[in-house]
Amino acid sequence: MKGTLKGVAMLSCAAIIAGFGCRSAVQREDGTTYTPPNVMHLYKPRVVGATTNPLKLKPFFPPKGVGLEDGVILRDSPPVKISGDNELAAFQGIKGKGTKEDPYIIENLRFTIDKSVGLWIEKTKKQLIIRNIECVGVPDSPYYPNKFAGIRIDNSRNVVIEHCELSKCRGIYIGGCVNVSVTDSRLFSTVLGIFSSGGSHISALRNHIEDSARYGIFLYNGPDMEIGWNYVAWTAREGIGTNGMRSQNHYYHDNLIEHCGWTAINLEGTCDKSKVINNSVRDTFYGIIIMGADVLAKSNKVYYSGQDGIMVTGAKTRNLKLINNLVVGSARNGVWLMPGTSGHDIRDNKILLSYFGIKNNASDTVITENYIERFFRAVETSESARIAQNVFKQGRNGVNITDGVKTAVVEKNEFSYLCVGMIVKGNEGTRITKNKFIYVGRQVRLYDSKDLDITNNEFLHQAYLGVDLTNCRGVRLTDNFFSDATTRSIKITGGGGNTIKDNKISDVQAQFLGGALLLKNTKNNEIADNSFKRCAIAIRFDGGGSAGNVVKDNEFEATRKKLFFAKGHSDAPLPSKEKRTLLEKNTFPRSLLSASP
């Protein structure tokens, strides 16, 4: 018999996960509704190869207009070092006057990087354009680029580097500078790609960076940076990285980053008030790491991360807004909010095919209007959080609230085609209200918790069980609607002092030790003012260990057995002696007892 039951349970879970069902509207707080998206077109086979692009991202191999301009004739040059505006003005072949209207121009040179930097500019302030420069390094070994930079800018202002190509060298180094930009350039087989240290107002726009021994673009300890429209691929560490306590107000947007050994976009240090918007990331170990206060991460696409799609970390990280991002195929967490962070708004994201959808270890988090599909757990929180108006579909567990959490709120969510809707353990004061559970095996499972409110929820098509209370006290299960259960709608095991009131329960088949409401070894519960309709068994006491329970003022319609006293772990009636003892220890209306078989 046990083997048969186990097989039936496994088939039920498989059917739940395989199902799709209809997308139903979800109501917002302001009374409006939205319909969860049809996301099936986002599921693509993972095919990794030089000529494949299964996600149909824009190709960059390389993009037109990046690198040396067409028709340029380069002349070989020995290494050049210019210090100060006077040397810049005296440089042989310089064009322009160094003004905004007529900037200085150094162009059309080729450097071979061996024992020194190719082009080195320091301590200049005049307007300068460095254009159509090629730097090719003589590698230090067959396995590593030359250690010197192709272009180096130190303690200077107002420099534009554009349409340059650098390879087999350290790349472009910018130290202590203000208002320097690198645009439309191509860097490949370099050590660092583009590296900025200190300074401010540095930008890297429309560059193609590939095959870097360390970073693609790295910004150290400077504010007000813009990184946009770049393609970065095949880096040993970060595609785009940041560090340092002065790294505030950065803007990362419209970049395509793939195949990075560590992280596609890494905001470490203190990247307060930074924005990460509309970037596409794929095939990296971490997708995006965020550290800093008041960061906005919006409309990013993160595909196939080896660990976490988006990770939020740092003791000073607070008030993150994570809005309208797509995360697909993270091996661990779609979004991980780490301990010590706080005050996050996680809203309107789509997270698909991740082991954990959202793992929340941050305090004061709001998780709303997210769509999470195909997961082991959709949301797990170890801190108090508000989880509202989300859709959790096709997976194992919808929401898991871990031991010790107080006053969490789970409201207005839709759970469908899951093995378990919610698991709540060791909680106090949590409120579960106005949720909808559809085709979920075990819909809400509570352990060792107290003073919870479960109210105004819809529990529909329960493959096994609606609400399961184990060793819980002071739970108020009120004004809920239960319909179409295979076995039972409510089960109370151990604990006591719970209130089961004003619930509507219908169409419970009561197969396999069933009953619409089952009580076992529990004390001092109040079962009042509930309605039972079309139930094979309405109220069932399993074994004789329950005491102090009060059953009163319930309504029954088209119910075969209103009250049933069963022998534990069996559908057999309780022996008469044990039944009399049970009747003495609990309170039942006389009309209910006389009507029971």
VEXDREN-2710 file (C-alpha; in Angstrom, 1 decimal):
% VEXDREN-2710
k/r/px/py/pz
1/MET/0.0/0.0/0.0
2/LYS/2.8/2.4/0.9
3/GLY/4.5/1.8/-2.4
4/THR/1.3/2.5/-4.3
5/LEU/0.7/5.8/-2.4
6/LYS/4.3/6.9/-3.1
7/GLY/3.8/6.2/-6.8
8/VAL/0.6/8.1/-6.9
9/ALA/2.2/11.1/-5.1
10/MET/5.1/11.1/-7.5
11/LEU/2.8/11.1/-10.5
12/SER/0.7/13.9/-9.0
13/CYS/3.8/16.1/-8.6
14/ALA/5.0/15.3/-12.1
15/ALA/1.6/16.3/-13.4
16/ILE/1.6/19.5/-11.5
17/ILE/5.1/20.5/-12.8
18/ALA/4.2/19.5/-16.4
19/GLY/1.0/21.5/-16.5
20/PHE/0.7/25.0/-17.9
21/GLY/-2.8/26.2/-17.2
22/CYS/-4.2/29.6/-18.0
23/ARG/-2.7/33.0/-17.2
24/SER/-5.1/34.8/-14.9
25/ALA/-5.2/38.5/-14.0
26/VAL/-3.5/39.6/-10.8
27/GLN/-4.9/42.6/-8.9
28/ARG/-2.7/45.4/-7.9
29/GLU/-3.1/47.5/-4.7
30/ASP/-4.7/50.4/-6.6
31/GLY/-7.4/48.1/-8.0
32/THR/-6.0/47.7/-11.5
33/THR/-5.0/44.3/-12.8
34/TYR/-2.2/42.9/-15.0
35/THR/-1.8/39.6/-16.7
36/PRO/1.5/37.7/-16.3
37/PRO/3.4/37.5/-19.6
38/ASN/3.6/34.6/-21.9
39/VAL/7.3/33.8/-21.6
40/MET/7.6/30.6/-23.5
41/HIS/9.4/32.2/-26.4
42/LEU/12.3/33.0/-24.0
43/TYR/13.1/29.3/-23.5
44/LYS/15.9/28.5/-25.9
45/PRO/18.2/25.5/-26.1
46/ARG/21.6/26.3/-24.8
47/VAL/24.0/26.0/-27.7
48/VAL/27.5/27.4/-27.3
49/GLY/29.6/27.8/-30.3
50/ALA/31.5/30.4/-32.3
51/THR/28.8/30.6/-35.0
52/THR/25.7/30.3/-32.9
53/ASN/23.6/32.9/-31.2
54/PRO/20.6/31.1/-29.8
55/LEU/19.3/34.2/-27.9
56/LYS/19.4/36.3/-31.0
57/LEU/21.5/39.0/-29.4
58/LYS/22.9/41.7/-31.7
59/PRO/26.1/40.4/-33.2
60/PHE/29.4/42.2/-32.5
61/PHE/32.2/40.6/-34.5
62/PRO/33.3/43.4/-34.7
63/PRO/30.5/46.0/-35.2
64/LYS/30.8/48.4/-38.1
65/GLY/32.6/51.6/-37.3
66/VAL/34.7/50.3/-34.4
67/GLY/38.5/50.4/-34.7
68/LEU/40.6/52.2/-37.3
69/GLU/38.6/54.3/-39.7
70/ASP/38.5/53.1/-43.3
71/GLY/41.2/54.4/-45.6
72/VAL/43.6/55.4/-42.9
73/ILE/47.3/55.2/-43.7
74/LEU/49.4/54.6/-40.6
75/ARG/53.1/55.5/-40.1
76/ASP/55.3/53.7/-37.7
77/SER/56.4/55.7/-34.7
78/PRO/58.9/55.2/-31.8
79/PRO/57.4/55.4/-28.3
80/VAL/56.1/58.9/-27.5
81/LYS/55.8/60.6/-24.1
82/ILE/54.4/64.1/-23.8
83/SER/54.4/66.0/-20.4
84/GLY/52.4/69.2/-20.2
85/ASP/50.6/71.4/-22.6
86/ASN/53.8/73.0/-23.9
87/GLU/55.3/69.7/-25.0
88/LEU/51.9/68.8/-26.5
89/ALA/51.8/72.0/-28.6
90/ALA/55.4/71.3/-29.8
91/PHE/54.8/67.7/-30.8
92/GLN/55.8/67.1/-34.4
93/GLY/52.7/66.5/-36.6
94/ILE/50.2/67.9/-34.0
95/LYS/47.1/69.4/-35.5
96/GLY/44.7/72.0/-34.1
97/LYS/45.0/74.7/-31.4
98/GLY/43.9/72.8/-28.2
99/THR/40.5/74.6/-27.9
100/LYS/37.0/73.2/-27.9
101/GLU/36.4/74.5/-31.4
102/ASP/39.8/73.3/-32.7
103/PRO/41.3/70.6/-30.4
104/TYR/44.8/69.2/-30.8
105/ILE/44.8/66.0/-32.8
106/ILE/47.4/63.1/-32.7
107/GLU/46.5/60.6/-35.3
108/ASN/47.5/57.9/-37.8
109/LEU/50.4/56.3/-35.8
110/ARG/51.4/52.7/-35.3
111/PHE/53.4/51.7/-32.2
112/THR/55.1/48.4/-31.4
113/ILE/55.0/47.9/-27.7
114/ASP/58.1/46.1/-26.3
115/LYS/60.1/47.8/-23.5
116/SER/57.9/50.9/-23.0
117/VAL/54.5/52.5/-23.3
118/GLY/53.5/53.3/-26.9
119/LEU/51.8/56.8/-26.5
120/TRP/52.1/58.4/-23.0
121/ILE/50.3/61.7/-22.2
122/GLU/50.6/63.4/-18.8
123/LYS/49.8/66.7/-17.1
124/THR/47.9/68.2/-20.0
125/LYS/44.7/70.3/-19.9
126/LYS/44.1/71.4/-23.4
127/GLN/41.5/69.7/-25.6
128/LEU/43.1/66.7/-27.2
129/ILE/41.9/64.0/-29.6
130/ILE/43.9/60.8/-30.0
131/ARG/42.6/59.1/-33.2
132/ASN/43.4/56.2/-35.5
133/ILE/46.3/54.9/-33.4
134/GLU/47.4/51.2/-33.6
135/CYS/49.4/49.6/-30.8
136/VAL/50.7/46.0/-31.2
137/GLY/52.6/44.5/-28.3
138/VAL/55.5/42.1/-28.4
139/PRO/54.2/39.5/-25.9
140/ASP/56.2/38.8/-22.8
141/SER/55.5/35.1/-23.3
142/PRO/53.5/32.9/-25.7
143/TYR/50.7/32.9/-23.1
144/TYR/50.6/36.6/-21.9
145/PRO/50.4/40.0/-23.5
146/ASN/53.1/42.7/-23.1
147/LYS/53.0/44.4/-19.7
148/PHE/53.2/47.9/-21.0
149/ALA/50.1/50.0/-22.0
150/GLY/49.5/50.9/-25.6
151/ILE/48.1/54.3/-24.6
152/ARG/48.5/55.8/-21.2
153/ILE/47.0/59.1/-19.9
154/ASP/48.1/60.4/-16.5
155/ASN/46.8/63.4/-14.5
156/SER/45.3/65.1/-17.6
157/ARG/42.0/66.6/-18.7
158/ASN/39.8/66.8/-21.8
159/VAL/41.1/63.9/-23.8
160/VAL/39.2/61.8/-26.4
161/ILE/40.6/58.5/-27.6
162/GLU/38.7/57.3/-30.6
163/HIS/39.0/54.8/-33.4
164/CYS/42.1/53.1/-32.0
165/GLU/43.2/49.4/-32.1
166/LEU/45.3/47.9/-29.4
167/SER/46.4/44.2/-29.1
168/LYS/48.9/42.0/-27.2
169/CYS/49.7/44.8/-24.7
170/ARG/48.3/46.1/-21.4
171/GLY/45.6/48.1/-23.1
172/ILE/44.6/51.7/-22.3
173/TYR/45.4/53.1/-18.8
174/ILE/43.8/56.4/-17.5
175/GLY/45.2/57.5/-14.1
176/GLY/44.0/60.5/-12.1
177/CYS/42.2/62.2/-15.1
178/VAL/39.1/64.2/-15.5
179/ASN/36.9/64.2/-18.6
180/VAL/38.6/61.5/-20.6
181/SER/36.6/59.3/-23.0
182/VAL/37.5/56.1/-25.0
183/THR/35.1/55.6/-27.9
184/ASP/34.7/53.4/-31.0
185/SER/38.0/51.5/-30.3
186/ARG/38.9/47.9/-30.6
187/LEU/41.0/46.1/-28.0
188/PHE/41.8/42.4/-28.1
189/SER/44.3/40.0/-26.4
190/THR/45.2/42.7/-23.8
191/VAL/45.8/42.5/-20.0
192/LEU/43.3/45.0/-18.8
193/GLY/41.4/46.4/-21.8
194/ILE/40.5/49.9/-20.5
195/PHE/41.6/50.7/-16.9
196/SER/40.8/53.9/-15.0
197/SER/42.2/54.8/-11.6
198/GLY/41.1/57.8/-9.7
199/GLY/39.9/60.9/-11.4
200/SER/36.3/61.5/-12.5
201/HIS/34.0/61.8/-15.6
202/ILE/35.6/59.0/-17.5
203/SER/33.6/57.3/-20.2
204/ALA/34.0/54.2/-22.4
205/LEU/31.4/54.2/-25.3
206/ARG/30.9/51.9/-28.3
207/ASN/34.1/49.9/-27.8
208/HIS/34.8/46.3/-28.8
209/ILE/36.9/44.5/-26.1
210/GLU/37.7/40.8/-26.4
211/ASP/40.1/38.2/-25.0
212/SER/41.5/40.1/-22.0
213/ALA/43.8/38.3/-19.5
214/ARG/42.1/40.2/-16.6
215/TYR/39.4/42.8/-17.1
216/GLY/37.5/44.2/-20.0
217/ILE/36.8/47.6/-18.5
218/PHE/37.8/48.4/-14.9
219/LEU/37.1/51.6/-13.0
220/TYR/38.9/52.2/-9.7
221/ASN/38.0/54.8/-7.1
222/GLY/36.5/57.6/-9.1
223/PRO/32.9/59.1/-9.5
224/ASP/30.7/60.1/-12.4
225/MET/31.7/57.4/-15.0
226/GLU/29.7/56.3/-18.0
227/ILE/30.1/52.9/-19.7
228/GLY/27.8/52.3/-22.6
229/TRP/27.2/50.4/-25.9
230/ASN/30.3/48.3/-25.4
231/TYR/30.8/44.7/-26.4
232/VAL/33.0/42.8/-23.9
233/ALA/33.8/39.1/-24.2
234/TRP/36.2/36.3/-23.1
235/THR/37.8/38.0/-20.1
236/ALA/39.5/36.1/-17.3
237/ARG/37.7/38.2/-14.6
238/GLU/35.2/41.0/-14.9
239/GLY/33.7/42.2/-18.1
240/ILE/33.1/45.5/-16.5
241/GLY/34.4/46.0/-13.0
242/THR/34.4/48.7/-10.3
243/ASN/36.0/49.1/-6.9
244/GLY/37.0/51.9/-4.5
245/MET/35.2/54.0/-2.0
246/ARG/34.8/57.0/-4.4
247/SER/33.0/55.0/-7.1
248/GLN/29.7/56.9/-6.9
249/ASN/27.2/57.9/-9.6
250/HIS/28.2/55.5/-12.3
251/TYR/26.1/54.8/-15.4
252/TYR/26.4/51.4/-17.1
253/HIS/24.0/51.0/-20.0
254/ASP/23.4/49.1/-23.2
255/ASN/26.5/46.9/-23.0
256/LEU/26.6/43.3/-24.3
257/ILE/28.9/41.1/-22.2
258/GLU/29.5/37.4/-22.5
259/HIS/31.9/34.5/-21.6
260/CYS/33.5/36.2/-18.5
261/GLY/35.5/34.1/-16.0
262/TRP/34.1/36.0/-13.1
263/THR/31.4/38.6/-13.4
264/ALA/29.9/40.5/-16.3
265/ILE/29.2/43.7/-14.4
266/ASN/30.7/44.0/-10.9
267/LEU/29.9/47.1/-8.8
268/GLU/32.2/46.6/-5.8
269/GLY/33.4/49.3/-3.4
270/THR/30.7/51.8/-2.7
271/CYS/28.9/52.5/-6.0
272/ASP/26.2/54.7/-4.5
273/LYS/23.6/56.3/-6.8
274/SER/24.8/54.2/-9.8
275/LYS/22.5/53.0/-12.6
276/VAL/22.8/49.7/-14.4
277/ILE/20.3/49.8/-17.3
278/ASN/19.5/47.8/-20.4
279/ASN/22.6/45.6/-20.4
280/SER/22.6/42.1/-21.9
281/VAL/24.8/39.4/-20.2
282/ARG/25.3/35.7/-20.9
283/ASP/27.5/32.8/-20.0
284/THR/29.4/34.3/-17.0
285/PHE/30.0/32.9/-13.5
286/TYR/28.1/35.8/-11.9
287/GLY/25.9/38.0/-14.1
288/ILE/25.7/41.3/-12.1
289/ILE/27.1/42.1/-8.6
290/ILE/25.8/45.2/-7.0
291/MET/27.3/47.0/-4.0
292/GLY/26.2/50.5/-2.9
293/ALA/23.3/52.6/-1.7
294/ASP/20.4/53.8/-3.9
295/VAL/21.5/51.8/-7.0
296/LEU/19.0/51.4/-9.8
297/ALA/19.2/48.1/-11.9
298/LYS/16.6/48.2/-14.6
299/SER/15.7/46.3/-17.8
300/ASN/18.9/44.1/-17.9
301/LYS/18.9/40.7/-19.4
302/VAL/21.0/38.0/-17.7
303/TYR/21.3/34.6/-19.3
304/TYR/23.0/31.4/-18.1
305/SER/25.0/32.4/-15.0
306/GLY/27.2/29.7/-13.5
307/GLN/26.3/30.9/-10.0
308/ASP/23.9/33.9/-9.4
309/GLY/22.2/36.0/-12.0
310/ILE/22.2/39.2/-9.9
311/MET/23.9/39.3/-6.5
312/VAL/23.5/42.2/-4.0
313/THR/26.1/42.5/-1.3
314/GLY/27.9/44.9/1.1
315/ALA/27.1/46.1/4.6
316/LYS/26.4/49.6/3.2
317/THR/24.2/48.4/0.4
318/ARG/20.6/49.6/0.9
319/ASN/17.6/50.9/-1.1
320/LEU/18.3/49.0/-4.3
321/LYS/15.7/49.2/-7.0
322/LEU/15.7/46.1/-9.1
323/ILE/13.1/46.6/-11.8
324/ASN/12.0/44.9/-15.0
325/ASN/15.0/42.6/-15.4
326/LEU/15.0/39.3/-17.1
327/VAL/17.1/36.5/-15.6
328/VAL/17.2/33.1/-17.3
329/GLY/19.0/29.9/-16.4
330/SER/21.0/30.7/-13.3
331/ALA/22.6/27.6/-11.8
332/ARG/22.1/28.9/-8.3
333/ASN/20.1/32.1/-7.6
334/GLY/18.3/34.3/-10.1
335/VAL/18.6/37.1/-7.5
336/TRP/20.5/36.9/-4.2
337/LEU/20.1/39.7/-1.7
338/MET/22.8/39.0/0.8
339/PRO/22.8/39.5/4.6
340/GLY/23.6/43.0/5.9
341/THR/21.9/44.7/3.0
342/SER/18.5/46.3/3.4
343/GLY/15.5/48.2/2.1
344/HIS/15.3/46.8/-1.4
345/ASP/12.5/47.1/-3.9
346/ILE/12.5/44.0/-6.2
347/ARG/9.7/44.7/-8.7
348/ASP/8.4/43.4/-12.1
349/ASN/11.3/41.1/-12.9
350/LYS/11.0/37.8/-14.8
351/ILE/13.1/34.9/-13.5
352/LEU/13.1/31.7/-15.4
353/LEU/14.9/28.3/-15.1
354/SER/16.9/29.2/-11.9
355/TYR/17.4/26.9/-8.9
356/PHE/16.3/29.6/-6.6
357/GLY/14.3/32.5/-8.1
358/ILE/14.9/35.1/-5.4
359/LYS/16.9/34.3/-2.2
360/ASN/16.4/37.1/0.3
361/ASN/18.7/37.5/3.3
362/ALA/18.2/41.3/3.4
363/SER/16.0/43.1/5.8
364/ASP/13.0/45.2/4.9
365/THR/12.7/43.9/1.4
366/VAL/9.7/44.3/-0.9
367/ILE/9.2/41.7/-3.6
368/THR/6.3/42.6/-5.8
369/GLU/4.9/41.9/-9.3
370/ASN/7.6/39.4/-10.3
371/TYR/7.0/36.5/-12.6
372/ILE/9.1/33.4/-11.6
373/GLU/8.8/30.1/-13.5
374/ARG/10.6/26.7/-13.4
375/PHE/12.5/26.6/-10.1
376/PHE/13.4/24.6/-7.1
377/ARG/12.2/27.5/-4.9
378/ALA/10.8/30.7/-6.2
379/VAL/11.4/32.9/-3.2
380/GLU/13.2/32.0/0.0
381/THR/13.5/34.7/2.8
382/SER/15.4/34.5/6.1
383/GLU/14.3/38.0/7.0
384/SER/11.0/39.8/7.3
385/ALA/9.8/40.8/3.8
386/ARG/6.7/41.8/1.9
387/ILE/6.0/39.3/-0.9
388/ALA/3.1/40.6/-2.9
389/GLN/1.4/40.3/-6.3
390/ASN/3.9/37.8/-7.7
391/VAL/3.2/34.9/-10.0
392/PHE/5.0/31.6/-9.1
393/LYS/4.5/28.9/-11.7
394/GLN/5.8/25.4/-12.5
395/GLY/8.3/24.4/-9.9
396/ARG/8.8/22.7/-6.5
397/ASN/8.3/25.3/-3.8
398/GLY/6.8/28.7/-4.2
399/VAL/7.7/30.6/-1.1
400/ASN/9.9/29.4/1.8
401/ILE/10.1/31.5/5.0
402/THR/12.8/30.2/7.2
403/ASP/13.2/29.7/10.9
404/GLY/13.0/32.9/13.1
405/VAL/11.3/35.3/10.7
406/LYS/8.8/37.6/12.3
407/THR/5.9/39.6/10.7
408/ALA/6.5/38.7/7.1
409/VAL/3.7/39.5/4.7
410/VAL/2.7/37.2/1.8
411/GLU/-0.3/38.6/-0.1
412/LYS/-2.1/38.7/-3.4
413/ASN/0.3/36.2/-5.1
414/GLU/-0.7/33.5/-7.5
415/PHE/0.8/30.0/-7.1
416/SER/0.2/27.4/-9.8
417/TYR/1.5/24.0/-10.8
418/LEU/3.8/23.5/-7.8
419/CYS/4.6/20.6/-5.5
420/VAL/4.4/22.9/-2.5
421/GLY/3.0/26.5/-2.4
422/MET/4.5/27.8/0.8
423/ILE/6.7/26.5/3.6
424/VAL/6.7/28.5/6.8
425/LYS/8.9/27.3/9.7
426/GLY/9.5/28.8/13.2
427/ASN/7.7/32.0/12.3
428/GLU/5.8/34.5/14.4
429/GLY/3.3/37.1/13.3
430/THR/3.5/36.3/9.6
431/ARG/0.4/37.3/7.5
432/ILE/-0.7/35.2/4.5
433/THR/-3.7/36.9/2.8
434/LYS/-5.5/37.2/-0.5
435/ASN/-3.3/34.6/-2.3
436/LYS/-4.5/32.2/-4.9
437/PHE/-3.3/28.6/-5.1
438/ILE/-4.2/26.6/-8.2
439/TYR/-3.1/23.0/-8.9
440/VAL/-0.6/22.9/-6.0
441/GLY/0.1/19.6/-4.3
442/ARG/0.5/20.9/-0.7
443/GLN/-0.5/24.5/-0.7
444/VAL/0.6/26.0/2.7
445/ARG/2.8/24.0/5.1
446/LEU/3.5/25.5/8.6
447/TYR/5.8/24.1/11.2
448/ASP/6.5/25.3/14.8
449/SER/5.0/28.7/14.2
450/LYS/2.7/30.9/16.2
451/ASP/0.4/33.9/15.9
452/LEU/0.0/33.7/12.1
453/ASP/-3.0/35.1/10.1
454/ILE/-4.1/33.1/7.1
455/THR/-7.1/34.9/5.7
456/ASN/-9.0/35.5/2.5
457/ASN/-7.0/33.1/0.4
458/GLU/-8.3/30.8/-2.4
459/PHE/-7.1/27.2/-2.3
460/LEU/-8.2/25.6/-5.5
461/HIS/-7.5/22.1/-6.9
462/GLN/-5.4/20.7/-4.1
463/ALA/-3.6/17.6/-5.3
464/TYR/-2.9/16.6/-1.7
465/LEU/-3.6/19.3/1.0
466/GLY/-4.6/22.9/1.4
467/VAL/-3.2/24.1/4.7
468/ASP/-1.0/21.9/6.9
469/LEU/-0.4/23.1/10.5
470/THR/2.2/21.1/12.4
471/ASN/3.0/22.0/16.0
472/CYS/1.6/25.5/15.5
473/ARG/-0.1/27.7/18.1
474/GLY/-2.3/30.7/17.8
475/VAL/-2.8/30.5/14.0
476/ARG/-6.0/32.2/12.8
477/LEU/-7.2/30.5/9.7
478/THR/-10.3/32.5/8.7
479/ASP/-12.4/33.5/5.7
480/ASN/-10.6/31.3/3.2
481/PHE/-12.1/29.4/0.3
482/PHE/-11.1/25.7/-0.3
483/SER/-12.3/23.8/-3.3
484/ASP/-11.5/20.5/-5.1
485/ALA/-9.2/18.6/-2.8
486/THR/-8.1/15.1/-3.5
487/THR/-7.4/14.1/0.2
488/ARG/-8.0/17.0/2.6
489/SER/-8.2/20.8/2.8
490/ILE/-6.9/21.5/6.4
491/LYS/-4.8/19.3/8.6
492/ILE/-3.8/20.2/12.2
493/THR/-1.1/18.0/13.9
494/GLY/0.2/18.7/17.4
495/GLY/0.2/22.2/18.8
496/GLY/-3.0/24.0/19.6
497/GLY/-4.8/27.2/20.4
498/ASN/-5.6/27.7/16.7
499/THR/-8.8/29.2/15.3
500/ILE/-10.4/27.7/12.2
501/LYS/-13.3/30.0/11.5
502/ASP/-15.6/31.3/8.7
503/ASN/-13.9/29.1/6.0
504/LYS/-15.8/27.7/3.0
505/ILE/-14.7/24.2/2.1
506/SER/-16.2/22.2/-0.8
507/ASP/-15.7/19.2/-3.0
508/VAL/-13.2/17.2/-0.9
509/GLN/-12.9/13.6/-2.1
510/ALA/-11.3/12.3/1.1
511/GLN/-9.1/9.6/-0.5
512/PHE/-6.3/8.0/1.4
513/LEU/-7.0/8.8/5.1
514/GLY/-8.8/12.0/4.1
515/GLY/-11.2/14.4/5.5
516/ALA/-11.9/18.1/4.7
517/LEU/-10.6/19.0/8.2
518/LEU/-8.3/16.6/10.0
519/LEU/-7.1/16.9/13.6
520/LYS/-4.5/14.8/15.2
521/ASN/-2.9/15.0/18.7
522/THR/-3.8/18.7/18.9
523/LYS/-5.4/20.7/21.8
524/ASN/-7.7/23.7/22.4
525/ASN/-8.5/24.6/18.8
526/GLU/-11.7/26.3/17.9
527/ILE/-13.6/25.0/14.8
528/ALA/-16.5/27.4/14.2
529/ASP/-18.8/28.9/11.6
530/ASN/-17.2/27.0/8.7
531/SER/-19.3/25.6/5.8
532/PHE/-18.7/22.2/4.3
533/LYS/-20.2/21.4/1.0
534/ARG/-20.0/18.2/-1.0
535/CYS/-17.4/16.6/1.2
536/ALA/-17.0/12.9/1.7
537/ILE/-15.9/13.5/5.3
538/ALA/-16.2/17.0/6.8
539/ILE/-14.3/16.8/10.2
540/ARG/-12.1/13.9/11.0
541/PHE/-10.2/13.2/14.3
542/ASP/-7.3/10.8/13.6
543/GLY/-6.6/8.8/16.7
544/GLY/-7.5/9.6/20.3
545/GLY/-4.8/12.1/21.3
546/SER/-6.7/15.4/20.8
547/ALA/-8.3/17.3/23.7
548/GLY/-9.9/20.6/24.5
549/ASN/-11.0/21.3/21.0
550/VAL/-14.4/23.1/20.4
551/VAL/-16.4/22.3/17.3
552/LYS/-19.5/24.5/16.9
553/ASP/-21.8/26.3/14.6
554/ASN/-20.6/24.8/11.4
555/GLU/-22.8/24.2/8.3
556/PHE/-22.9/21.1/6.2
557/GLU/-24.5/20.6/2.8
558/ALA/-24.4/17.4/0.7
559/THR/-21.8/16.0/3.0
560/ARG/-21.8/12.2/3.6
561/LYS/-20.0/12.2/7.0
562/LYS/-20.1/15.3/9.1
563/LEU/-17.8/14.0/11.9
564/PHE/-15.6/10.9/11.8
565/PHE/-13.4/9.4/14.5
566/ALA/-10.8/7.3/12.8
567/LYS/-8.2/4.9/14.1
568/GLY/-4.8/6.5/13.6
569/HIS/-3.1/5.9/10.2
570/SER/-6.2/4.0/9.1
571/ASP/-9.7/4.6/7.6
572/ALA/-11.1/2.2/10.2
573/PRO/-13.4/3.7/12.9
574/LEU/-11.9/4.4/16.3
575/PRO/-12.7/1.7/18.9
576/SER/-15.7/2.6/21.0
577/LYS/-13.8/3.0/24.3
578/GLU/-11.2/5.4/22.7
579/LYS/-14.1/7.2/21.0
580/ARG/-15.9/7.9/24.3
581/THR/-12.7/9.2/25.8
582/LEU/-12.2/11.5/22.8
583/LEU/-15.8/12.8/23.1
584/GLU/-15.3/13.6/26.8
585/LYS/-12.1/15.5/26.2
586/ASN/-13.5/17.7/23.3
587/THR/-16.7/19.7/22.8
588/PHE/-19.1/18.9/20.0
589/PRO/-22.7/20.1/19.4
590/ARG/-25.2/17.4/20.2
591/SER/-26.8/17.7/16.8
592/LEU/-23.5/16.8/15.2
593/LEU/-22.9/13.8/17.3
594/SER/-26.4/12.4/16.7
595/ALA/-26.0/12.9/13.0
596/SER/-22.7/11.1/12.8
597/PRO/-22.5/7.4/12.0
END
